[in-house]
Amino acid sequence: MSTLFPGTHEHRQKIAGIEIFARIGGSGPPLLLIHGFPQTHAMWHKLAPDLMAQFTCVMPDLRGYGYSECPPNDPQNEAYSKRAMASDLIALMRALGHERFAVVGHDRGARVAYRMALDHPAAVASLTVLDIVPTYAMWHNFTVKLAMKTYHWLFLAQPHPLPEMLIEQNPVGYLDYTIASWTKSKDLSAFSEDALAAYRLHYATPEHIHATCNDYRAGATSDLAADEQDRARGAKIACPTLALWGKAGIPSETDGPLETWREWCSHVEGQGIDSGHFVAEENPKAALAALLPFLTRHAH
């Protein structure tokens, strides 16, 4: 992995009995970068050099992903809730001496990031979400077109062992197909071989297949319930927020990412990027051009 992230070091932190892995590098104000499914922190490698020039970048693997541990699930799927994952990363950042920091998340990591902004507002200086709309908006606005594009929300959330049993027959094939299908080009050309090797290595074990299904089971239960509670009480994300999405990405099938985020945020701006779902890897130059000015203004 050092080939993807020169000048960084590895950190492992026990949090509530679970070991969380992070890669750390750079200098300046702290910046937490949270990956999504079915990836690891390796997804940040194209953005990392520019970001580490200005920020101390902390790039963890979420519980159930990468080098972090996979805790057992519970009947309510709380162990894989975005609330639990956000608590992990708040504790990780505090252990590293960062009480307040900017957060950038992609995919499931962006769901962890906005949950963190709602649950721990004092800790989050700014929030950037890459190619998502809130879980509430996804489940409450499902259309046939969106369901066809995001069938995995329904498939991976099925009770154990159905999705695990099917994916375990050919996990690398499933991973490659899934990632390619979410890109603008519908192939793997946007991904470096080293990054793909990391994704394949970590996803292909039964432990990780099960953990990532639990992530989606939480999405359909505990995560949705948390969003519904916040919606009912009129909670808003208070910090400055940037929403970036691929013009050929997943939220492009919704009513409009920025309009949706305005319902959830007090201060939000955003734009589409010429890419599919994987904004940071498909079009890193455009992603940085949007991200760096926002982070520079709102890093503290």
TORVODREN-472708 format. One line per 4 residues: their letters; for each residue x negated, y, z negated of N, C-alpha, C. Coordinates in pm, whole numbers. Each point is the difference from the previous one (the first is absolute). Layout:
BEGIN
a> X Y Z X Y Z X Y Z; ... .
# end
This chain:
BEGIN
mstl> -82 -121 0 82 121 0 -86 126 0; -124 -10 -42 -87 118 -1 -23 52 142; 19 -88 101 -12 48 139 110 100 34; 118 -18 -62 111 93 23 -12 125 -85 .
fpgt> -63 -11 -117 -4 111 -96 -141 23 -53; -91 46 86 -135 28 -52 5 110 -105; -89 -12 -98 -8 103 -104 109 -7 -105; 66 -115 -11 104 -16 -102 -41 -110 -97 .
hehr> 73 -10 -110 -24 -110 -93 131 -63 -43; -10 -124 -49 118 -74 -43 24 21 -149; 128 0 -37 38 16 -141 112 -98 -30; -9 -66 -112 107 -90 -44 46 41 -139 .
qkia> 131 11 -18 56 51 -125 112 -92 -46; -7 -46 -124 109 -77 -58 108 96 -48; 120 -17 50 112 86 -37 118 -90 -35; 45 6 -123 111 -84 -47 -23 -147 36 .
giei> -125 -44 -15 -34 -139 25 -21 -38 145; 10 98 90 -16 -27 144 -125 74 49; -85 -70 73 -119 67 55 36 71 130; -27 130 2 23 84 119 -135 37 58 .
fari> -14 -22 129 -123 33 72 14 136 67; -109 77 1 -2 125 75 -138 23 61; -1 65 113 -125 47 61 -4 151 -18; -115 53 -41 -12 141 -38 -118 61 74 .
ggsg> 19 121 51 -109 70 65 33 147 21; -103 79 26 20 142 27 -18 85 -124; 22 130 17 -9 94 -112 99 113 23; 40 61 -112 99 106 6 123 -40 -78 .
ppll> 112 71 18 123 -32 -73 44 -144 27; 64 -64 -98 39 -140 18 117 -16 99; -9 -105 82 101 -31 101 25 -150 -4; 123 -39 -27 40 -140 -6 62 -39 133 .
lihg> -54 -104 64 47 -47 130 58 -140 -16; 129 -18 32 71 -125 -30 47 -65 130; -50 -122 26 31 -74 123 140 -59 -4; 41 -59 112 129 -67 9 -11 -145 43 .
fpqt> 112 -57 40 13 -138 46 -27 -6 149; -65 -105 49 -63 -112 -69 -151 22 -5; -39 114 -54 -139 43 8 -66 5 -137; -116 63 -5 -74 24 -123 -57 141 8 .
hamw> -84 36 -97 -63 133 4 -85 20 124; -32 -108 72 -80 12 123 66 90 104; 132 21 -11 70 83 100 -47 146 2; -69 43 -105 -43 141 -9 -137 24 65 .
hkla> -62 -100 57 -142 14 37 -24 107 107; 97 25 88 -22 102 104 14 142 -54; 78 16 -106 19 132 -62 -103 28 -109; -56 -106 -57 -82 14 -121 -119 95 15 .
pdlm> -78 -5 109 -117 89 5 37 148 -13; 104 43 71 42 141 -7 61 33 -135; 77 -92 -55 62 26 -130 -104 0 -112; -97 -91 7 -102 -7 -106 -95 119 5 .
aqft> -6 71 111 -81 121 7 55 111 -89; 131 -7 -30 65 105 -79 62 -49 -131; 23 -131 -11 74 -53 -114 -68 -125 -56; 23 -24 -129 -36 -128 -59 114 -96 30 .
cvmp> -23 -92 92 106 -89 48 3 -129 -81; 116 -31 -53 24 -125 -71 97 -80 86; -47 -117 48 77 -81 95 27 -137 -60; 110 -17 -74 27 -128 -66 67 -99 94 .
dlrg> -2 -126 -41 91 -101 54 115 -12 -99; 122 10 48 117 -16 -86 1 -139 -63; 67 -11 -116 20 -134 -56 67 -89 106; -52 -123 12 55 -91 101 -66 10 136 .
ygys> -96 92 14 -65 23 129 -152 0 -17; -70 -33 109 -144 18 4 -71 -70 -113; -92 75 -65 -80 -55 -109 67 15 -136; 118 61 -6 71 12 -128 76 -129 -31 .
ecpp> 31 -19 -128 65 -123 -41 149 -1 35; 55 -122 6 141 -22 32 72 -47 -126; 63 88 -74 68 -45 -122 124 -83 33; 48 -83 -95 125 -73 23 117 97 11 .
ndpq> 99 -38 77 119 83 15 98 -29 -113; 109 75 -6 105 -18 -100 134 6 73; 110 -40 -63 129 -5 71 46 134 58; -38 110 -62 41 132 49 -102 60 100 .
neay> -106 -73 28 -107 47 90 -69 127 -50; 5 23 -132 -63 119 -55 -153 -6 14; -56 -120 -2 -146 -14 7 -55 54 131; 82 -1 105 -44 51 130 74 127 41 .
skra> 61 65 -99 67 127 28 -102 109 28; 41 100 73 -88 114 27 -26 77 -130; 92 -9 -93 -21 62 -133 -117 -67 -71; -6 -133 3 -111 -73 -64 -131 29 72 .
masd> 4 2 134 -121 28 76 -50 143 -25; 94 94 -11 -38 139 -29 -65 9 -139; 55 -73 -97 -59 0 -134 -142 -55 1; -23 -106 79 -135 -53 16 -97 110 40 .
lial> 40 76 101 -92 95 61 -16 126 -84; 103 37 -74 -14 109 -98 -105 -40 -105; 10 -124 -48 -96 -49 -100 -141 -10 59; -10 -44 124 -130 -7 67 -64 138 9 .
mral> 78 97 45 -55 135 16 -40 60 -134; 79 -24 -102 -35 50 -134 -129 -64 -50; -15 -130 26 -122 -70 -42 -122 58 71; 20 53 119 -109 62 76 -18 148 -36 .
gher> 84 51 -91 -11 138 -45 83 100 77; 97 -49 78 82 89 84 143 7 -55; 33 109 -64 135 17 -56 98 53 103; -54 75 99 85 61 103 -73 -10 133 .
favv> 70 -36 105 -66 -32 126 99 6 115; -53 13 119 80 -9 123 20 -147 35; 114 -31 61 32 -138 37 42 -5 147; -58 -96 72 41 -28 138 34 -148 7 .
ghdr> 118 -33 52 40 -139 11 55 -32 137; -25 -123 45 55 -50 126 89 -121 -28; 116 -5 67 85 -118 -5 37 -30 -146; -20 -123 -50 36 -30 -140 -75 92 -95 .
garv> -123 36 35 -77 91 -84 63 138 -10; 68 42 105 71 128 -6 122 -10 -91; 57 -119 -9 113 -21 -94 -51 4 -145; -117 -56 -22 -65 12 -131 -30 148 -29 .
ayrm> -46 70 102 -40 141 -18 118 89 -36; 113 -15 71 112 90 -34 65 -40 -131; -4 -130 -34 50 -42 -132 -88 60 -109; -131 3 22 -94 62 -94 32 148 -18 .
aldh> 30 69 109 32 143 -8 129 24 -79; 94 -93 8 125 13 -75 -18 -39 -147; -76 -106 -26 -15 -52 -137 -109 71 -81; -102 51 70 -117 61 -67 -32 135 64 .
paav> 94 94 -3 -20 126 74 -122 79 -44; -39 -11 -127 -115 77 -47 -130 -49 62; -3 -125 45 -124 -58 52 -21 28 148; 109 25 74 -9 7 146 -6 146 47 .
aslt> -118 40 47 -20 138 47 67 22 134; -7 -98 88 69 5 129 26 -141 46; 99 -14 88 42 -130 50 -1 3 152; -62 -100 62 10 -20 144 51 -140 26 .
vldi> 106 -10 81 59 -130 34 -17 -22 150; -52 -118 37 -27 -33 139 100 -104 50; 83 42 94 92 -85 77 98 -77 -86; 65 71 -93 114 -59 -71 106 107 -25 .
vpty> 120 -46 -31 100 79 -71 30 -76 -129; 62 64 -99 22 -69 -128 77 -132 15; -26 -90 -93 66 -130 -2 152 16 -1; 48 97 -76 145 29 -5 53 27 140 .
amwh> -70 85 75 46 37 134 -4 -120 95; -100 -85 -15 -9 -119 86 120 -92 -22; 27 -35 -126 107 -96 -26 139 58 23; 17 129 -27 134 59 12 33 44 142 .
nftv> -100 3 88 24 46 137 -39 -104 104; 6 -127 -37 -40 -105 94 93 2 123; -63 -4 116 73 -14 126 -48 -129 66; 68 -42 104 -45 -119 73 -141 23 55 .
klam> -24 120 55 -130 30 60 -110 -2 -107; 27 60 -115 -98 3 -107 -22 -141 -56; 107 -76 -14 -13 -136 -52 -82 -88 93; 15 18 131 -81 -77 94 -148 37 -12 .
ktyh> -28 130 -25 -139 44 -10 -60 -37 -135; 82 -7 -103 -49 -27 -136 65 -126 -58; 14 -102 85 59 -126 -46 -74 -58 -120; -130 36 -10 -81 -56 -110 50 45 -136 .
wlfl> 69 114 -8 58 42 -128 98 -105 -51; 77 -57 92 100 -100 -36 -63 -139 -12; -93 -31 88 -62 -131 4 -89 -23 -123; -91 93 -28 -95 -20 -110 68 6 -136 .
aqph> 115 65 -8 73 12 -127 88 -122 -30; 7 -96 94 80 -120 -26 -56 -76 -120; 84 -78 -67 -48 -73 -118 -115 -94 34; -91 -15 -97 -107 -99 10 65 -138 10 .
plpe> -46 -89 87 -125 7 76 16 26 149; 115 53 44 26 3 145 -107 75 80; -23 131 -27 -100 67 84 -140 -58 -16; -36 -34 -123 -132 -59 -24 -19 -128 81 .
mlie> 101 -85 -2 -7 -129 68 -22 18 151; 66 99 57 -13 24 144 -133 67 34; -40 101 -77 -123 74 30 -123 -88 -21; 4 -85 -102 -118 -83 -31 -38 -96 112 .
qnpv> 91 -25 94 -34 -85 113 -107 64 89; 2 134 7 -94 72 89 -14 144 -48; -61 22 -116 -4 135 -58 -76 101 86; -112 -40 60 -76 95 82 79 35 127 .
gyld> 68 -98 57 85 27 115 112 97 -35; 60 -20 -118 107 90 -45 -54 141 -24; -114 8 -65 -62 131 -27 -30 73 131; -68 -68 92 -39 64 125 123 45 79 .
ytia> 100 -86 9 122 35 73 67 122 -64; 10 -2 -132 69 108 -72 -72 132 19; -130 2 -21 -75 125 14 10 52 144; -22 -87 97 6 42 140 138 57 34 .
swtk> 105 -61 -52 137 42 35 34 139 -52; -72 47 -100 28 132 -58 -88 111 58; -90 -34 90 -84 103 63 70 58 122; -46 114 45 53 59 122 -34 -86 121 .
skdl> -122 -55 1 -47 -77 116 45 -146 -1; 60 -44 -113 49 -138 -18 -112 -104 10; -119 40 -44 -112 -94 -3 -92 36 -117; -115 -67 -9 -90 20 -114 -116 93 33 .
safs> 9 73 110 -114 79 48 -38 113 -95; 93 46 -84 -29 112 -91 -86 -42 -120; -11 -130 -25 -62 -47 -124 -142 -49 24; -89 37 -91 -137 -52 9 0 -147 -40 .
edal> -93 -75 56 -9 -143 -30 -28 -23 -149; -80 87 -60 -31 -17 -143 124 22 -85; 82 98 36 123 25 -75 98 -115 19; 15 -46 123 89 -114 26 -44 -123 -78 .
aayr> -131 -22 -5 -53 -114 -76 40 10 -147; -4 121 -55 40 20 -140 149 -29 -18; 82 51 91 144 -23 -13 31 -149 9; -63 -68 96 26 -143 19 -48 -82 -120 .
lhya> -118 32 -49 -57 -73 -113 94 4 -120; 49 119 -33 78 15 -122 144 -45 17; 56 17 120 140 -36 17 21 -151 8; -98 -72 49 19 -140 38 6 -99 -117 .
tpeh> -11 45 -123 8 -91 -114 145 -7 -50; 46 -119 -43 137 -11 -52 29 100 -112; -99 26 -84 17 94 -112 39 140 52; -68 44 105 28 134 54 128 4 82 .
ihat> 29 -107 71 127 -6 74 116 13 -99; -8 -75 -110 104 4 -102 10 140 -63; -115 58 -34 -1 133 -64 60 106 91; -33 -4 128 52 103 90 150 -19 26 .
cndy> 46 -126 -1 146 -21 5 66 59 -125; -65 -18 -115 53 58 -124 7 152 8; -94 60 68 2 145 23 131 38 70; 38 -75 102 123 31 74 125 -41 -77 .
raga> -9 -104 -82 113 -33 -88 26 115 -97; -109 59 -50 15 119 -85 63 115 78; -37 13 127 56 106 83 151 -5 11; 54 -121 1 145 -17 14 74 3 -133 .
tsdl> -74 3 -111 62 -8 -132 -48 115 -90; -109 -21 -72 -44 99 -99 -38 134 63; -62 -1 118 -38 127 63 123 78 43; 95 -69 60 124 66 43 75 55 -121 .
aade> 5 -78 -108 69 46 -122 -66 126 -56; -133 5 0 -70 119 -50 33 122 85; 2 -18 132 36 112 89 145 44 -23; 87 -97 -16 142 34 -21 19 77 -130 .
qdra> -74 -37 -103 9 73 -128 -50 144 17; -111 17 71 -52 136 23 95 82 85; 57 -63 100 96 69 87 121 46 -81; 49 -89 -87 120 31 -80 -24 116 -95 .
rgak> -122 11 -52 -28 109 -95 -57 124 70; -12 -7 131 -47 116 75 -148 28 -14; -78 -104 -30 -145 19 -16 -63 36 133; -99 91 -5 -72 41 121 -150 -14 -23 .
iacp> -72 -29 105 -146 0 -5 -43 146 -4; -68 39 -108 -29 142 -24 -126 48 71; -99 -88 19 -129 44 53 9 27 151; -96 76 54 -4 17 146 -11 -136 68 .
tlal> 80 -19 104 7 -129 67 -20 17 150; -78 -91 57 -22 -6 145 49 -134 50; 91 3 98 48 -123 64 -56 -6 141; -76 -105 29 -51 -25 135 56 -134 47 .
wgka> 36 -7 126 54 -125 51 -43 -19 145; -7 -126 39 -30 -30 139 121 27 86; -20 70 110 114 27 89 59 -128 56; -81 -106 2 49 -133 36 0 -92 -122 .
gips> 7 59 -119 -7 -76 -125 137 -45 -47; 4 -53 -122 123 -59 -52 106 105 -32; -32 111 -70 105 98 -31 51 75 123; -67 -15 114 49 66 121 139 -53 39 .
etdg> 38 -115 -55 134 -55 27 105 54 -97; -40 84 -94 95 52 -98 52 137 46; 80 64 -86 58 129 36 -106 108 16; -118 -21 -52 -108 99 9 -74 4 -131 .
plet> -128 -35 1 -74 -10 -127 0 129 -81; -23 114 66 -12 124 -76 133 40 -64; 108 -17 74 132 32 -55 29 -88 -122; -38 -126 9 23 -91 -113 -85 41 -120 .
wrew> -127 33 24 -87 38 -112 45 131 -65; 63 87 76 50 126 -60 104 -27 -107; 71 -112 11 99 -36 -102 -66 -45 -130; -127 -38 9 -69 -59 -115 -108 90 -59 .
cshv> -40 105 72 -115 80 -40 37 148 -12; -64 67 -94 19 145 -14 -80 78 103; -116 -51 36 -89 70 94 -60 -104 95; 52 -9 121 -49 -101 93 -23 60 138 .
egqg> -106 -46 64 -29 35 139 -41 -128 69; -7 3 132 -40 -123 67 8 8 150; -46 -107 63 -1 -6 146 -20 -144 46; 37 -24 125 -27 -127 63 -141 -3 57 .
idsg> -58 -119 1 -133 -24 56 17 -94 119; -81 19 103 6 -86 119 -59 -137 -35; 83 -87 -56 -45 -134 -41 123 -83 -31; -25 -127 -29 103 -84 -59 -6 13 -151 .
hfva> 26 -112 -68 9 1 -146 -133 28 -69; -109 -44 61 -131 5 -67 -74 129 34; 55 110 -51 -49 135 33 -150 15 -25; -47 -54 -113 -141 18 -40 -96 -74 89 .
eenp> 46 -104 67 -88 -79 86 26 22 148; 126 28 36 32 22 141 -44 139 49; 13 100 -87 -36 136 40 -62 74 -118; -120 -42 -43 -61 61 -119 -31 148 19 .
kaal> -34 40 121 -34 141 25 120 91 -27; 116 -37 53 121 80 -23 45 -9 -146; -17 -117 -60 37 -15 -141 -83 92 -88; -131 3 24 -88 89 -78 32 147 25 .
aall> 31 34 124 31 140 34 122 49 -77; 94 -88 -27 119 36 -79 -26 -8 -149; -79 -99 -38 -18 -31 -141 -98 93 -71; -114 28 61 -105 75 -70 43 141 -42 .
pflt> 65 78 88 41 135 -45 98 -5 -118; 93 -97 3 96 -15 -108 -72 -37 -130; -89 -98 5 -73 -43 -120 -87 112 -54; -62 75 89 -87 111 -44 80 105 -76 .
rhah> 123 24 45 87 99 -68 54 -53 -133; 20 -130 -9 77 -54 -114 -74 -110 -75; -130 5 -7 -76 -109 -62 -1 8 -153; 33 113 -56 -15 15 -146 136 10 -69 .
# end
